[in-house]
Amino acid sequence: MYCFDSRIRYSETDSEGRLTLPALLNYFQDSSTFHSEDLGVGVNYMKANGQAWVLAAWQVVINRMPVFGETVEVGTAPYDFKGFIGSRNFWLKDSEGNYLAKANSVWSLLDMESGRPVTASREIIDTYGMDPKLDMEYAPRKIIVSGEGMQETPVIVRKQHLDTNLHVNNGQFVSIAMDYVPEDFEVKQLRVEYRQQAFLDDILYPVVFREEGKLTVVLNDDKGKPYVVAELAAE
């Protein structure tokens, strides 16, 4: 388990002064990277071993978004390793210890040269250890999309979208998806399924599916194969 305290910055808030969804994901991602760094299995360790943890799926359940200036605790804990798959919980708490948000995530360990999955070593598993699974309602990893969506303007992957692995950062995909969410739509649950990596100069072709209380954004490649499927629900 790893936790750190923070204070919501003005730069992390929306027009209502509340933490944005991409900023929440950044907090979660930062907590997992801080955790890995403190254990000695962080970015440089993984690069030296030619490996990287790549996010396969998110589920984020939001009770309340904190507001500008509010003090929060960000936490994370791995709870399962099976072969090349690792599962990790995240949470955000207020100053009184109440859960503001809970999250589940599924990660794949990849060989960076071949792009193929590799089994996590016993050293990595023992270094992280495992904590009890967070108490929350777990949704399926796979997101089902039905009906006919509306095609939107293509998005070109720029340098600002990339992370240290030189592919589009998982939070950047969500930021792009958020561009299609109406102003009066309050997201209470986010599910994201990452199906393939996107790189510099790739073109994302958004298709948006709208229904009552839910919006699904599919970011496709030029062959219609999804990079990412993001489902945003108001309940």
Buried (B, 14 or more C-beta within 10 A) or exposed (E): EBBBEBEBEEEBBBEEBBBBBBBBBBBBBBBBBBBBBEBEBBBEBBEEBEBBBBBBBBBBBBEBBBEBEBEBBBBBBBBEBEEBBBBBBBBBBBEEEEBBBBBBBBBBBBBBEEEEBBEBEEEBBEEBEBBEEBEBEEBEBEBEBEEEBEEBEEBEBEEEBBBEBEBBBBBBBBBBBBEBBEEEBBBBBBBBBBBEBBEEEBEBBBBBBBEEEBBBBBBBBEEEEBBBBBBBBBE
